[in-house]
C-alpha cells in the first residue's frame, strides 16, 4: 500500500491518543477478555483488579476506554457503574490521583478536595467518604501507571487496592495500564498481590493488521 495513502489526512486522526473508534480491529479477543472480567459490575459485584501490559500503540488504552464506555451505557440512567479514566503521566502524584478521583463525584465547588494542603490520609478519607455516597461500582483506569509508581512510589496503589476494606456501600475496581512489564517489581508484595487479580498482555499489531487499521 502507498505510504501516502496510509497516512492521508483522514487517517491521521486515529493516531491521536484521545481517539476511540467505534470498532477496534484485531482486538476482539482482548476486548472479550476484558469484558468478561468487568461485566460483573453490572450485577453490582466488584470486578477483579486488572493489570494490562503491552508496547505503545497496541490498543490498550482504546480497549479499556471502549469497554468502560460500553459498561457505563449498559448501566443505564440509574448509573450503576461509574468509569473513571486517568493518565498518570499527566496526574503523576499520589495526592493528585486521589484528589482527582474524589472530585469526580463533587458538584459543589466548595466541597471539592483542594489541590494542596492536606495529608495523603486526609485526602484518602475524603475520597472514601465520597465514594461511599455512590453506593455502586466504580471502575478506575490508571493509564501509564508505571510513570506514577517510578515517580511517587506505590502509595496510591496501596490505598486504592485496600479501599474496599474501608467502604460500606461502594465497590472499587482498579485497572492499571503500562508498557513496562517490570514495574510491578517496584511494588510492595502486598500491593502487588492485590493488584494482580487479572493480568493481560496486548501483543503488537503485525504489518497487515496495521494496514487494515489505517484503511
QUINOR-V199491 format. One record per backbone hydrogen bond with DSSP energy under -0.5 kcal/mol. CO is the residue of the C=O (numbers start at 1). NH is the residue of the N-H. E is the energy in kcal/mol with one decimal. If there is no record, write none. Layout:
# QUINOR-V199491
((CO	NH	E) (CO	NH	E))
This chain:
# QUINOR-V199491
((2	5	-0.5) (2	6	-2.0) (3	7	-2.0) (5	8	-1.2) (8	11	-1.5) (8	12	-1.0) (9	12	-0.9) (9	13	-0.6) (11	14	-1.0) (12	15	-1.7) (13	16	-1.6) (16	19	-1.4) (23	25	-0.6) (24	27	-1.2) (27	31	-2.5) (28	32	-2.7) (29	33	-2.2) (30	34	-2.4) (31	35	-2.9) (32	36	-2.3) (33	37	-1.0) (34	38	-2.3) (35	39	-2.4) (37	40	-0.7) (38	41	-2.2) (39	42	-1.6) (40	43	-1.3) (40	45	-2.0) (41	44	-1.7) (45	47	-0.6) (49	198	-1.3) (50	176	-3.1) (51	200	-2.5) (52	178	-2.6) (53	202	-3.2) (55	58	-1.1) (59	63	-2.3) (60	64	-2.2) (61	65	-2.7) (62	66	-2.4) (63	67	-2.6) (64	68	-2.6) (65	69	-2.6) (66	70	-2.1) (67	71	-2.6) (68	72	-2.1) (69	73	-2.3) (70	74	-2.3) (71	75	-1.6) (72	76	-0.6) (73	76	-1.2) (75	80	-0.6) (76	79	-1.9) (80	137	-1.8) (82	139	-3.2) (84	141	-3.6) (86	88	-0.7) (86	143	-2.9) (87	90	-1.2) (87	91	-2.5) (90	92	-0.9) (93	97	-2.3) (94	98	-2.2) (95	99	-2.7) (96	100	-2.6) (97	101	-2.3) (98	102	-2.3) (99	103	-2.1) (100	104	-0.6) (101	104	-1.2) (102	105	-1.5) (103	106	-1.2) (105	107	-0.5) (107	109	-0.6) (108	111	-2.0) (109	112	-1.6) (119	123	-2.2) (120	124	-2.8) (121	125	-2.4) (122	126	-2.0) (123	127	-2.7) (124	128	-2.9) (125	129	-2.0) (126	130	-2.2) (127	131	-2.6) (128	132	-2.2) (129	133	-0.9) (131	134	-1.9) (131	135	-0.7) (136	171	-1.9) (137	82	-2.5) (138	140	-0.6) (138	173	-2.5) (139	84	-2.9) (139	141	-0.6) (140	142	-0.6) (140	175	-3.1) (141	86	-2.4) (141	143	-0.7) (142	145	-0.6) (142	177	-2.6) (143	88	-2.9) (144	147	-1.2) (144	148	-1.0) (145	149	-2.0) (146	150	-2.8) (147	151	-1.7) (148	152	-3.3) (149	153	-2.0) (154	158	-2.4) (155	159	-2.4) (156	160	-2.6) (157	161	-2.4) (158	162	-1.1) (159	163	-0.7) (162	165	-1.5) (162	166	-0.5) (163	166	-1.3) (163	167	-0.6) (171	138	-3.2) (173	140	-3.0) (174	50	-2.4) (174	176	-0.5) (175	142	-3.4) (176	52	-3.4) (177	145	-2.2) (178	54	-1.0) (179	181	-0.6) (180	183	-1.2) (182	185	-1.9) (183	186	-2.1) (184	187	-1.4) (188	191	-0.5) (188	192	-2.8) (189	193	-2.2) (190	194	-1.4) (191	195	-2.3) (192	196	-2.0) (195	197	-0.8) (195	198	-0.5) (198	51	-2.6) (200	53	-3.0) (201	203	-0.6) (202	55	-0.5) (206	210	-2.3) (207	211	-2.1) (208	212	-2.1) (209	213	-2.6) (210	214	-2.1) (212	215	-1.0))
